[in-house]
Amino acid sequence: MACSLPEITVYNGTDNVQSVLLGRLVTGVVEVADLTTTTRITLRLFDGAGALAYTVDSALAPVAISWAAAPVSGQVDLKLGGESLAVGAYRGKLVVYSPSSPAGELFAPVGGDGYALAVSVQNG
C-alpha cells in the first residue's frame, strides 16, 4: 500500500515557514540527504492536470527556499507566502543542484514513498 504524499500548506501574504526533510530514494527507501554541497534548489509545482504551473528557484528567490539551517540533515525551509502563487492544490517536486549534479537531481521528501509532495496554497 502506498503512503500518502507529505503535505505542506502555503499561506499567501505570510512569512510562515514549512520545513521538509529531503533524501535520496534508494531501493524504495528514502535516506536523508547531505545538502552541504548544494548550490541551488528549485520547487516545481504541477497543477491537477500534470502541467507545470510554477517554478520557485532559490537562485532567484533565496528567501523562499533555504537549506542553510541544517544542510547535513537534509532540511529545506520553504517560505513561499510571498511568491504570488494562485490558491489551489499542487503536486510539488524538489530538484537539488550541486557540482556533482549540475543539471539537478530529484530528491524525495522523507516520510513519503516517492519524489512528490502535496502543496496546498491558501490565502493568509
N, C-alpha and C positions, 0 to 999 in steps of 0.2 A: 504494500500500500504506500502511495506517495505521500510525503509530508506536504503540508500547506506551505505556501510561499511566506518567507519572512516579510513583515509589513512595516512600512514607515508612513507617517502622516505628515504632510506639509501644510502649514497654515500660512496662507498668503499674508504678507504685510507684517509678519512677526519675526523675531530673532530666535525662535525655537531651534534647537539643535537635536538631530537624530543621529545616534551613533550606530554604525554597522561594523561587525567584525567580518573581515574577509579572509578567504583561504583559497587554496588550490584544490580542485576536485581531483582526488587520486583514488582510483579503483572504487568509485562510489562513495568515498568518504571525504568530507571537507577537512583539510588540515590547515590550521591557522597560518597565515602568510606573514612573512617579514617584509615590511614595506620600506625599509631603510634606504634602498637604492631607487625608490620610486621618484620619477621626475614629473609625473602628471597623471591625473585620473579624470576620466570622463564618466558621466552618468547619462546613459541613453534611455529615453522614455518612449515607449511604444504604446499607441492607443489600442482600443479594443479590437480593431481590425488588423493589428500587427504592423501598422505603418509607423515609421519613426516620426514622433511628434516634436520632441525636444532633445537637444544635447546640451548638457551643462558641463563645461570644461574648466578644470582647476587652473589652467594656464590663462584663461580669460576672466574667470570669476574665482580668485583664490580664497575669498571669504566663504563661498558656497560649498567648497569641497576641501577638506584639510585632513591630513594624516600625521601632522606633527606631534600631536598629544601622546600617541602610543604606537609608533610605527612597528616596533618589534612584535607587538601583539596583534597586528592586523587591523587596528581600529581606524575607521574613516568617519569623520564627523561631517554631517551634511546640514548646512544652514541654508535652506532653499526658499525661505519665505520672501526673499527679495528678488526672486528670479522671474516674476510675472508669468507663472505657469497657469494655464487655464484649469478651472475646477474640473475634477474628474478622476477617473481611475486609470492607472497606467501600469505597465509591466516594465520594470527598470533593469538595466544591465550595467554593471560597473566594469570599465576597461582600465587596466593599470599599465602604465608605460614606464620603462626603465631602460638603462643602457643595454641590458640583455634582451629586452623586448621592445625595440623602438617602434614597432607597428602596433603594440598593445597586446594585452592578454586578458581574456575574460577571467574574472575572479568570482568566486561563489560566496554568497553570504553564509556565515557559519550558522548552523541550525536549519538550513534548507536542504533540499535534495537536488539542487541544480544551480544554474547560473543566474536565475532571475529573482527579483523581489517585487512585491506588490507595493505600489506607491499611490496613496490617496492624497489628492490636493483639495483643500477646503479653504474657504475664506476665513481669515482670522477674525 
